[in-house]
Amino acid sequence: MLVTGEEYPVSASNQFLSTIATVVQMSILAFIFFGQTILDKMGIQAHPIMNQIQEKKFFISIAVFILGNMIRNGLLSSGAFEIYFDDELVFSKLESNTAPQMDIIDNLLQSYSII
């Protein structure tokens, strides 16, 4: 018997939102590091908050990086734990809203003569 694991697919809308979150995250990081230069080249007066961002750009960029990754991971996590035997679904965390206890998994394996 071959046992494999794979990621449960998330919805297309969550994948799209994750892509948008990545673009927003990278745009914010680019603005933190290059925004002042871009504004200067365009001849635009920077808002006073830009000075505060520049003074704390290391900490702000770390926070943006961590927050962006948390948002993307949340969008790409299905929370699924599905057990199939011969293409038959025998346990679904998505349907039961609970993770299987070890005794449930043990009983499933015994009922299919795997152990």
C-alpha positions, 0 to 999 in steps of 0.5 A: 500500500502506498501512502502519499500526502499532498496539499489540498487545493484552495479556491481560485479566489484565494489563490488570486487574493494571495497573488494580490497580497504578494504584489501589495506587500512587494509594492509597500516594501519597494516604496519603503526603500525607494519611495523617497528617491522616486518622489524626489525624481518626480519633483513631488514634496514628500509627506512628513510621515515619509521621514518617519518611515525612512527613520524606521524603515528596517522595522517597518519592512520586517513588519510588512514582510511578516504580516504579508506572509501571515496573510498569504499563508492564511489565504493558502491554507485550507485546513484540510486533512482528508483520508482516502482509501482506494479513492473512497473518502473515509475521513474529512476534517473539512466535513467534521471540523475536527482533526482525527484522533490517533484511535480513529486513524488506527481503527481506519487502518485496521479496518482496511487491513493496513496494520 
